[in-house]
Amino acid sequence: ALPAGTLPAACAAFTADSQLLVLGGTGGGLQAVPLDAEASQAASVHTLRPPPGPLSAHPDAPEEAGPAGAPPAVLRVCVSLDGQWAAAADARRRVSVYSLDALAFHA
């Protein structure tokens, strides 16, 4: 079972070593869930979000990609083979990159 605090997800990916499950949130952003035995006991879930403020959207992105003011759902998530990076594509056709080592948005 997933730890408490895990939010609804639209997509998911595992790191190549299966130590981390990366969930693409229906409310935007990612959640990183450690799957090793030690971290599972601590039940730690790390929520990663892009910085506040507007991010560039694709010019053909639909105007209504979710409720007004709500972050768009993450529709696809990919993890690099070395497990250091995750890319998330949202409903507004934007791709955000996150460092899974630092558990932060990569500017």
QUIGILIN-V484401 format. One record per residue. PSI is psi in radians with two decimals (none if undefined). Layout:
psi=PSI
psi=PSI
This chain:
psi=2.60
psi=2.62
psi=2.78
psi=2.56
psi=-0.08
psi=2.22
psi=2.85
psi=2.47
psi=2.55
psi=-0.35
psi=2.90
psi=2.72
psi=2.57
psi=2.62
psi=2.79
psi=-0.55
psi=0.05
psi=0.43
psi=-0.26
psi=2.35
psi=2.20
psi=2.10
psi=2.32
psi=2.04
psi=2.52
psi=-0.35
psi=0.41
psi=2.83
psi=3.14
psi=2.77
psi=2.32
psi=2.13
psi=1.92
psi=2.42
psi=-0.03
psi=2.77
psi=-0.75
psi=-0.84
psi=-0.57
psi=-0.61
psi=-0.61
psi=-0.28
psi=0.89
psi=2.25
psi=2.23
psi=2.11
psi=2.20
psi=2.24
psi=2.65
psi=2.81
psi=2.69
psi=2.72
psi=2.92
psi=2.42
psi=2.62
psi=2.31
psi=2.73
psi=2.43
psi=-0.45
psi=0.17
psi=2.47
psi=2.48
psi=-0.79
psi=1.50
psi=0.66
psi=3.05
psi=2.55
psi=2.28
psi=-0.21
psi=2.52
psi=2.53
psi=2.62
psi=2.55
psi=2.14
psi=-0.46
psi=2.48
psi=2.38
psi=2.50
psi=2.40
psi=2.71
psi=-0.51
psi=-0.05
psi=0.21
psi=-0.39
psi=2.61
psi=2.43
psi=2.38
psi=2.20
psi=2.24
psi=3.12
psi=-0.25
psi=0.27
psi=0.58
psi=2.57
psi=2.19
psi=2.49
psi=2.37
psi=2.51
psi=2.09
psi=-0.31
psi=-0.81
psi=-0.17
psi=0.97
psi=2.78
psi=2.42
psi=2.02
psi=none
